[in-house]
Amino acid sequence: MSRESPLPDLAALREEYAAGGLAEGDLAADPMTMFRAWLAEALAAGLYEPTGMVVSSVGADGAPSSRMVLLKGLRPEVAVGPEGAAGQEPPGFVFFTNRESRKGGELGAEPRCSLLFPWHPLERQVRVDGVAEPLPRAEVEAYFAGRPRGSQLGAWASPQSRVVAGREALAAAYDEVSARFEGRDVPVPAHWGGFVVRPESVEFWQGRPGRMHDRLVYRRAGTGWRTERLAP
């Protein structure tokens, strides 16, 4: 066994952020419009997994847990006028998961959660605090039907977050469901679903020199939003 290479002095590692700034005048009227603009810039910059987000939930014992998932939709699907306009869907961030996984169980019992989009190459973060709501079954079925077949089979084969005997057991489970659904469409498992996180606050973080970062946050205020600047 080769010797491990020593790590550098972690305390000495630092990066000076100087890509840009974020002023109050740069903010859109609502956080979803602002988020769409930043997401478009992350996509245009070619970031790896720009829709990757950290979802943090809390267990019954009060212990937090975090994991990466992919953002699969925004609410409303199209920005249509100011927040609170008649008939406009409330804002939200959509993702899908096994409802019997750790995150699925925790969000089902305690829907308060947080999201984090870590766009490091742009020296940006977006932080969301909100409440998770289960998605309607019809929406889950429509999304599941468009997934690659391998992912559909994996949703059946994997008892997500549970202890398994080994890789061979997972492969055997995958082969079993592959044979079961051979020649026909793969239905949505009863335990599979999705959530929309309705934001209560959305913070936009832009790195700045000297660690004097810009942190501007939207907070719920009735049917609209108020904005505040936080110290870095």
Backbone bond lengths (Angstrom), bond angles and torsions (degrees), N, CA, C in turn:
res aa  C-N    CA-C-N  psi(-1)  N-CA   C-N-CA  omega(-1)  CA-C   N-CA-C  phi
1 M - - - 1.473 - - 1.524 108.83 -
2 S 1.315 116.15 129.47 1.454 120.01 -179.56 1.524 110.63 -74.91
3 R 1.321 115.47 150.30 1.450 119.86 178.21 1.519 110.05 -71.40
4 E 1.322 115.84 143.52 1.458 120.14 178.48 1.521 110.05 -69.93
5 S 1.313 115.96 140.92 1.454 120.23 175.70 1.525 108.85 -72.24
6 P 1.319 118.28 137.02 1.464 119.95 -179.95 1.522 110.70 -67.02
7 L 1.317 115.65 143.81 1.459 120.50 176.77 1.525 109.62 -76.20
8 P 1.329 116.71 152.67 1.469 118.39 172.95 1.519 110.24 -69.47
9 D 1.303 116.34 171.52 1.466 121.60 177.39 1.520 108.23 -67.62
10 L 1.342 116.85 103.21 1.463 120.38 -175.94 1.522 112.02 -62.10
11 A 1.318 117.15 -34.30 1.466 119.97 -179.25 1.526 112.02 -65.91
12 A 1.345 115.80 -22.07 1.464 119.29 -177.76 1.528 112.55 -91.74
13 L 1.330 116.75 -8.12 1.464 119.49 -179.20 1.521 109.35 -77.92
14 R 1.302 116.60 126.80 1.462 119.98 177.55 1.521 109.36 -157.93
15 E 1.318 114.35 154.56 1.462 121.46 179.01 1.522 107.53 -127.33
16 E 1.326 115.67 135.46 1.470 119.34 177.17 1.517 108.36 -90.54
17 Y 1.340 116.47 120.82 1.463 121.41 -178.18 1.521 109.98 -87.94
18 A 1.315 116.21 123.10 1.465 118.95 -177.38 1.522 112.04 -148.57
19 A 1.350 116.87 21.78 1.460 119.55 -175.64 1.526 112.47 -72.75
20 G 1.317 117.32 -25.90 1.453 118.93 -177.62 1.507 110.74 173.12
21 G 1.310 116.34 -170.71 1.452 121.85 178.98 1.518 110.17 -137.56
22 L 1.311 115.37 174.62 1.461 120.95 179.19 1.524 107.86 -138.73
23 A 1.324 115.62 113.33 1.459 121.47 179.74 1.522 110.11 -106.19
24 E 1.314 115.04 160.56 1.464 119.18 179.65 1.521 111.64 -56.02
25 G 1.326 117.07 -35.46 1.457 120.23 179.80 1.521 113.92 -68.68
26 D 1.352 117.01 -13.00 1.463 120.85 178.45 1.521 112.76 -82.45
27 L 1.334 116.67 -13.79 1.453 120.30 -173.26 1.524 111.86 -76.14
28 A 1.335 115.06 142.63 1.463 121.15 171.23 1.522 108.71 -76.85
29 A 1.330 116.11 172.21 1.464 119.87 -176.75 1.519 112.56 -68.19
30 D 1.336 117.75 -25.47 1.458 121.16 -178.76 1.522 109.43 -140.60
31 P 1.335 118.19 158.26 1.458 120.42 -173.56 1.520 114.54 -68.65
32 M 1.333 118.77 -29.68 1.457 119.49 -178.05 1.525 111.20 -70.81
33 T 1.334 116.48 -37.12 1.463 119.58 175.21 1.526 109.77 -64.49
34 M 1.323 116.19 -41.52 1.469 120.86 178.49 1.521 110.55 -64.98
35 F 1.335 116.72 -42.54 1.459 120.09 -179.87 1.522 111.15 -63.85
36 R 1.316 116.99 -41.71 1.469 119.84 178.83 1.532 110.67 -59.57
37 A 1.314 116.70 -39.92 1.470 120.16 -179.59 1.525 110.57 -65.21
38 W 1.343 116.86 -44.92 1.461 119.76 179.49 1.534 111.44 -68.00
39 L 1.323 117.26 -38.35 1.465 119.79 178.11 1.522 110.42 -64.05
40 A 1.336 117.30 -40.59 1.463 120.74 177.57 1.526 110.65 -60.05
41 E 1.333 117.09 -38.78 1.457 120.43 178.60 1.529 111.16 -69.68
42 A 1.330 117.18 -36.18 1.466 120.36 176.56 1.523 110.87 -65.69
43 L 1.324 117.01 -39.98 1.469 121.19 177.28 1.519 110.68 -65.72
44 A 1.329 116.60 -44.51 1.467 120.87 -179.22 1.524 111.74 -64.68
45 A 1.342 117.09 -30.40 1.459 121.07 -179.69 1.524 112.38 -77.38
46 G 1.332 117.49 -6.88 1.454 120.71 179.02 1.515 114.00 72.57
47 L 1.323 117.93 28.30 1.460 120.65 178.94 1.520 110.71 -61.96
48 Y 1.325 116.41 145.07 1.462 120.93 175.02 1.523 108.96 -70.68
49 E 1.328 116.46 127.06 1.464 123.09 -179.80 1.531 112.31 47.93
50 P 1.319 118.35 60.49 1.465 119.67 -179.34 1.525 113.52 -64.22
51 T 1.337 116.97 -19.89 1.468 119.55 177.94 1.523 112.22 -92.04
52 G 1.336 117.21 2.93 1.458 119.99 176.61 1.521 110.82 -68.26
53 M 1.324 116.30 133.48 1.466 120.01 -179.80 1.522 109.36 -140.91
54 V 1.316 115.68 146.95 1.459 122.10 174.95 1.525 107.99 -86.25
55 V 1.330 116.21 124.01 1.462 121.40 175.76 1.526 107.64 -106.08
56 S 1.318 116.46 123.11 1.462 121.49 179.22 1.521 109.89 -113.33
57 S 1.332 114.54 129.33 1.462 121.33 179.65 1.524 108.62 -127.39
58 V 1.331 115.85 175.85 1.463 121.18 -177.58 1.522 108.84 -129.61
59 G 1.350 116.12 133.94 1.449 120.89 179.00 1.511 112.66 -83.09
60 A 1.332 115.48 175.68 1.461 120.68 -179.29 1.518 111.78 -63.00
61 D 1.348 116.47 -25.32 1.466 120.42 179.37 1.521 112.80 -87.77
62 G 1.351 116.56 3.93 1.454 120.69 179.44 1.506 114.58 85.83
63 A 1.342 117.37 -0.62 1.457 120.89 -179.40 1.527 110.19 -80.61
64 P 1.334 117.73 130.15 1.463 120.25 178.81 1.526 110.93 -80.94
65 S 1.318 116.29 157.27 1.466 121.69 172.95 1.522 108.14 -146.89
66 S 1.329 115.31 146.77 1.461 121.28 -176.96 1.516 109.97 -132.51
67 R 1.333 115.78 151.36 1.453 121.97 175.80 1.517 109.15 -159.27
68 M 1.350 115.32 160.99 1.459 120.92 178.16 1.519 109.85 -90.43
69 V 1.322 116.20 134.32 1.462 122.27 170.69 1.533 106.63 -135.35
70 L 1.327 115.93 174.82 1.461 120.72 179.94 1.526 110.63 -107.05
71 L 1.312 116.13 131.50 1.462 121.71 172.68 1.522 108.43 -65.77
72 K 1.333 116.91 128.88 1.462 120.49 -177.17 1.525 113.51 -119.46
73 G 1.305 117.79 4.64 1.454 119.31 177.38 1.513 111.18 176.63
74 L 1.334 115.15 158.67 1.453 122.33 175.81 1.520 108.80 -124.69
75 R 1.308 115.87 147.59 1.457 121.29 176.31 1.525 108.59 -119.41
76 P 1.337 116.68 134.00 1.462 126.09 -8.21 1.519 110.95 -67.06
77 E 1.341 115.96 160.33 1.462 119.77 -177.16 1.522 111.86 -63.51
78 V 1.306 116.87 -31.79 1.465 122.14 176.86 1.519 107.62 -129.75
79 A 1.326 116.20 134.63 1.461 119.56 177.21 1.525 109.04 -66.34
80 V 1.332 116.38 120.67 1.473 120.10 -175.65 1.520 110.24 -132.32
81 G 1.300 116.20 73.24 1.452 119.09 173.84 1.514 112.46 87.44
82 P 1.317 116.36 -176.94 1.458 121.63 -173.41 1.523 112.66 -68.63
83 E 1.307 115.15 152.85 1.464 121.75 175.68 1.524 109.45 -55.20
84 G 1.346 114.93 136.42 1.443 119.32 178.26 1.515 114.15 91.46
85 A 1.337 119.11 -0.50 1.457 120.27 177.53 1.522 109.64 -62.69
86 A 1.324 116.68 147.72 1.460 122.13 -176.71 1.528 110.52 -55.94
87 G 1.340 115.66 129.59 1.451 120.40 176.13 1.515 114.91 81.46
88 Q 1.323 118.64 -2.75 1.458 120.48 -178.47 1.522 110.06 -81.22
89 E 1.323 115.75 133.59 1.464 120.69 178.91 1.519 110.43 -68.45
90 P 1.337 118.61 142.83 1.463 120.39 176.20 1.525 110.81 -60.42
91 P 1.332 117.55 153.13 1.464 120.12 -179.27 1.515 111.64 -67.78
92 G 1.338 116.18 154.44 1.458 119.27 178.92 1.511 112.70 -174.75
93 F 1.346 114.99 160.12 1.449 124.33 178.91 1.532 107.47 -117.00
94 V 1.340 117.59 126.92 1.463 122.52 -170.38 1.523 111.41 -107.77
95 F 1.336 116.02 136.34 1.461 120.85 169.07 1.527 109.08 -147.80
96 F 1.332 115.47 164.17 1.463 121.91 -177.30 1.520 109.69 -121.43
97 T 1.350 115.74 152.75 1.452 119.49 -176.80 1.521 110.62 -167.24
98 N 1.321 115.50 169.97 1.463 122.74 168.86 1.522 107.39 -72.48
99 R 1.318 117.57 119.92 1.461 120.42 -177.01 1.530 112.31 -69.76
100 E 1.357 116.76 -14.69 1.457 120.94 178.41 1.530 112.25 -96.99
101 S 1.331 117.28 3.44 1.458 121.08 175.15 1.528 108.90 -72.12
102 R 1.325 115.52 173.98 1.472 118.36 178.61 1.511 111.07 -59.23
103 K 1.343 117.31 -48.09 1.468 118.85 -178.55 1.516 111.18 -65.91
104 G 1.360 116.75 -38.48 1.453 119.52 179.43 1.515 112.00 -62.15
105 G 1.340 116.29 -44.21 1.456 119.78 179.00 1.509 112.59 -67.03
106 E 1.341 115.98 -41.10 1.459 119.03 -178.95 1.519 111.46 -67.33
107 L 1.334 117.33 -41.67 1.468 119.43 -179.88 1.525 111.16 -69.99
108 G 1.325 116.44 -29.84 1.460 118.94 176.39 1.518 112.12 -67.24
109 A 1.329 116.35 -34.37 1.465 120.54 -178.72 1.523 112.28 -88.14
110 E 1.326 117.20 -37.08 1.471 122.69 179.86 1.527 107.45 -135.22
111 P 1.341 117.40 96.71 1.467 120.27 -172.74 1.518 115.47 -73.78
112 R 1.331 118.84 -11.91 1.460 119.33 177.55 1.524 109.48 -68.93
113 C 1.320 116.00 132.65 1.461 120.22 -174.50 1.521 109.49 -156.17
114 S 1.334 115.25 178.38 1.459 120.21 176.23 1.518 109.68 -138.77
115 L 1.330 115.45 154.88 1.453 123.67 177.56 1.524 108.09 -124.72
116 L 1.332 115.76 150.81 1.460 120.93 176.20 1.520 109.02 -141.13
117 F 1.323 116.64 125.14 1.465 123.06 174.31 1.527 107.35 -104.15
118 P 1.340 119.34 109.24 1.467 122.17 -175.85 1.529 112.13 -96.63
119 W 1.294 117.15 85.92 1.468 121.59 -177.97 1.530 109.34 -92.49
120 H 1.335 116.12 69.24 1.463 122.02 -173.53 1.531 114.11 -58.42
121 P 1.351 120.64 -44.07 1.469 118.88 -178.06 1.526 113.47 -60.27
122 L 1.327 117.28 -24.91 1.460 121.31 177.57 1.531 111.72 -94.55
123 E 1.340 115.92 2.74 1.463 121.83 -177.38 1.527 110.80 56.74
124 R 1.351 114.13 43.62 1.460 120.16 -176.62 1.525 111.09 -134.32
125 Q 1.320 114.52 152.73 1.456 122.73 168.48 1.529 107.87 -138.15
126 V 1.324 116.20 152.08 1.464 121.27 167.33 1.518 106.70 -127.26
127 R 1.318 115.59 127.02 1.461 121.98 -179.12 1.524 108.68 -116.32
128 V 1.337 115.86 134.18 1.460 122.11 -177.41 1.523 109.25 -126.69
129 D 1.317 117.72 129.27 1.465 123.00 168.68 1.513 107.03 -112.11
130 G 1.345 115.79 130.78 1.454 117.62 -177.72 1.513 113.13 -166.50
131 V 1.314 114.82 -162.41 1.462 122.95 -176.32 1.521 108.48 -127.10
132 A 1.333 116.32 129.47 1.468 122.02 -178.24 1.524 110.86 -87.96
133 E 1.329 115.46 132.10 1.461 121.84 175.48 1.523 108.91 -118.64
134 P 1.348 118.77 137.80 1.457 120.37 176.43 1.529 110.68 -63.33
135 L 1.320 116.57 142.57 1.459 121.29 177.39 1.527 110.56 -79.75
136 P 1.326 117.62 150.27 1.469 120.26 175.52 1.519 110.92 -59.36
137 R 1.336 116.62 146.80 1.462 121.06 -177.44 1.513 112.14 -59.79
138 A 1.324 117.60 -36.73 1.463 120.33 -179.54 1.517 111.13 -61.99
139 E 1.326 117.45 -38.43 1.457 121.09 178.77 1.533 110.88 -68.89
140 V 1.329 116.30 -39.68 1.462 120.78 177.51 1.526 110.13 -61.79
141 E 1.320 116.91 -44.82 1.465 120.95 -178.84 1.527 111.07 -64.31
142 A 1.321 117.25 -40.10 1.462 120.62 -179.99 1.525 110.74 -64.47
143 Y 1.332 116.81 -41.86 1.466 119.53 178.76 1.528 110.93 -68.12
144 F 1.320 117.17 -44.70 1.464 121.45 -177.31 1.521 110.85 -60.49
145 A 1.332 117.21 -36.88 1.463 120.89 -179.23 1.520 112.14 -63.25
146 G 1.317 117.80 -25.03 1.456 121.51 -179.31 1.518 114.12 -92.95
147 R 1.342 118.27 -1.38 1.462 120.77 179.19 1.533 110.73 -74.71
148 P 1.333 117.83 153.82 1.463 119.55 172.57 1.532 109.86 -57.36
149 R 1.321 116.23 147.29 1.471 119.92 -176.81 1.532 111.25 -58.90
150 G 1.324 116.95 -38.04 1.457 119.44 179.08 1.518 112.30 -60.16
151 S 1.328 116.84 -39.21 1.461 120.62 177.86 1.521 111.14 -69.07
152 Q 1.327 116.33 -36.33 1.466 119.75 177.06 1.524 110.80 -62.29
153 L 1.332 116.10 -45.27 1.463 119.86 179.04 1.524 111.09 -65.08
154 G 1.333 116.38 -38.13 1.453 120.02 178.84 1.517 112.65 -62.25
155 A 1.332 116.85 -33.20 1.461 120.59 178.12 1.525 111.41 -63.15
156 W 1.329 116.69 -31.89 1.466 121.51 176.36 1.528 111.38 -79.67
157 A 1.325 116.86 -38.55 1.458 120.88 -170.50 1.520 113.95 -79.25
158 S 1.326 118.10 -28.94 1.459 120.80 -172.23 1.527 112.45 -97.71
159 P 1.339 118.12 118.15 1.476 121.33 171.75 1.521 108.77 -81.53
160 Q 1.292 116.91 74.24 1.464 123.20 -166.56 1.519 113.01 -49.74
161 S 1.329 115.08 134.31 1.465 125.85 176.99 1.531 113.33 78.30
162 R 1.335 118.72 -5.31 1.458 120.09 -179.65 1.535 110.41 -94.04
163 V 1.318 115.59 155.35 1.459 120.99 178.37 1.524 109.33 -70.24
164 V 1.335 117.31 134.75 1.470 122.75 177.00 1.523 108.98 -123.84
165 A 1.327 115.64 160.72 1.457 120.81 -175.76 1.519 112.77 -67.99
166 G 1.333 116.91 -29.13 1.451 119.57 -178.70 1.513 110.68 163.76
167 R 1.337 115.91 179.02 1.452 121.64 179.00 1.523 111.16 -58.79
168 E 1.342 116.57 -36.51 1.456 119.88 -178.32 1.531 111.43 -63.68
169 A 1.319 117.28 -37.25 1.461 120.89 178.49 1.525 110.92 -64.72
170 L 1.330 116.83 -40.51 1.462 120.21 177.73 1.525 110.83 -65.24
171 A 1.334 116.28 -42.57 1.470 119.93 179.41 1.518 110.85 -62.90
172 A 1.340 116.94 -39.79 1.464 120.50 178.92 1.523 110.99 -64.76
173 A 1.337 116.68 -40.06 1.465 120.70 178.81 1.525 110.34 -65.12
174 Y 1.331 116.02 -39.93 1.469 120.15 178.78 1.521 110.45 -64.51
175 D 1.332 117.03 -43.98 1.464 120.53 179.30 1.527 111.03 -62.62
176 E 1.334 116.04 -36.76 1.465 119.87 -179.16 1.523 111.61 -65.04
177 V 1.342 117.50 -46.32 1.463 119.21 -179.21 1.527 110.73 -72.29
178 S 1.328 117.34 -30.60 1.455 120.22 176.65 1.519 110.18 -62.12
179 A 1.336 116.07 -42.49 1.469 120.11 177.99 1.524 111.04 -69.32
180 R 1.332 117.20 -37.31 1.461 120.66 -177.60 1.521 111.90 -62.87
181 F 1.339 116.14 -38.17 1.461 119.40 -176.03 1.530 112.81 -103.25
182 E 1.303 117.59 13.89 1.467 120.61 -179.40 1.526 110.67 -57.75
183 G 1.314 115.66 130.44 1.457 121.20 176.77 1.510 114.91 80.78
184 R 1.313 118.58 6.61 1.471 119.93 178.62 1.523 110.23 -146.17
185 D 1.331 115.21 164.78 1.451 120.41 -179.70 1.529 110.65 -65.01
186 V 1.325 114.64 148.47 1.465 120.36 178.33 1.532 108.14 -90.93
187 P 1.332 118.09 119.04 1.474 119.63 179.34 1.516 111.61 -76.67
188 V 1.312 115.57 167.39 1.459 120.58 177.80 1.530 109.14 -76.84
189 P 1.334 117.79 127.69 1.474 118.40 174.94 1.527 110.67 -62.30
190 A 1.308 115.79 148.60 1.468 119.75 -179.95 1.521 111.71 -61.90
191 H 1.334 117.07 -27.72 1.460 120.75 -176.28 1.523 113.10 -88.61
192 W 1.322 117.34 1.52 1.464 120.21 -174.17 1.523 109.62 -103.36
193 G 1.328 116.94 138.83 1.465 119.16 -177.78 1.511 111.64 -164.30
194 G 1.318 115.30 -152.33 1.460 119.69 -177.90 1.508 110.91 -158.64
195 F 1.342 114.22 170.55 1.457 121.47 179.82 1.519 109.71 -134.97
196 V 1.310 115.57 152.02 1.459 122.01 166.16 1.526 106.75 -117.59
197 V 1.325 116.58 124.40 1.462 121.39 179.93 1.519 108.18 -92.92
198 R 1.321 115.86 114.66 1.457 122.27 178.86 1.529 108.84 -86.51
199 P 1.325 118.53 115.38 1.465 119.90 -172.91 1.526 113.81 -74.38
200 E 1.329 114.10 140.77 1.457 121.81 169.47 1.524 109.92 -103.38
201 S 1.334 116.48 -27.66 1.464 121.30 173.88 1.522 108.04 -149.43
202 V 1.343 115.84 146.90 1.463 122.11 178.12 1.526 106.73 -136.86
203 E 1.334 116.17 118.82 1.465 121.21 -178.89 1.524 110.58 -107.15
204 F 1.328 115.71 132.23 1.457 123.01 175.92 1.529 107.96 -107.42
205 W 1.332 115.03 120.97 1.473 122.51 -173.60 1.516 108.80 -115.65
206 Q 1.317 116.60 124.75 1.466 121.75 177.37 1.519 108.62 -123.66
207 G 1.342 116.64 125.30 1.453 120.47 179.67 1.519 112.07 -64.64
208 R 1.342 115.55 144.27 1.459 121.55 -179.69 1.529 109.38 -138.69
209 P 1.341 118.13 157.74 1.465 120.47 179.43 1.531 112.12 -60.00
210 G 1.330 114.81 151.58 1.452 120.26 176.58 1.516 113.68 67.86
211 R 1.312 117.08 18.96 1.475 123.32 -177.40 1.533 112.43 61.01
212 M 1.330 116.41 22.00 1.467 120.67 176.38 1.523 108.60 -93.27
213 H 1.316 115.07 61.96 1.452 121.32 -173.13 1.530 111.99 -67.54
214 D 1.336 115.15 152.18 1.467 121.27 173.73 1.520 108.75 -88.46
215 R 1.329 115.76 126.60 1.471 122.19 177.43 1.526 108.06 -131.63
216 L 1.311 116.47 104.68 1.460 122.07 179.40 1.526 108.01 -115.58
217 V 1.321 116.18 129.37 1.459 121.02 -173.03 1.522 110.77 -125.03
218 Y 1.329 115.29 136.65 1.460 122.76 170.47 1.529 107.71 -93.22
219 R 1.327 117.19 133.41 1.461 121.44 175.35 1.523 109.58 -125.05
220 R 1.317 115.31 143.28 1.453 121.00 177.89 1.529 110.40 -56.27
221 A 1.339 116.31 135.64 1.460 122.29 176.40 1.523 107.27 -143.76
222 G 1.330 115.89 86.93 1.459 119.23 -175.76 1.516 110.30 68.75
223 T 1.336 116.31 -124.29 1.459 120.18 177.57 1.522 112.60 -92.29
224 G 1.340 116.70 1.19 1.459 120.49 -178.95 1.513 112.11 -124.90
225 W 1.328 115.63 -152.57 1.451 122.14 -176.07 1.519 110.65 -138.58
226 R 1.320 116.11 147.58 1.458 120.97 167.44 1.530 107.19 -116.85
227 T 1.307 116.84 153.64 1.457 120.52 -179.81 1.519 110.89 -117.29
228 E 1.326 115.72 146.11 1.453 122.40 179.29 1.520 109.07 -139.93
229 R 1.315 115.36 154.09 1.465 121.03 173.18 1.524 108.74 -101.95
230 L 1.337 116.17 133.53 1.457 121.84 177.76 1.515 109.78 -105.11
231 A 1.326 116.54 146.82 1.465 120.08 174.23 1.528 108.95 -66.93
232 P 1.330 117.82 144.28 1.469 120.30 -178.64 1.532 111.72 -70.69
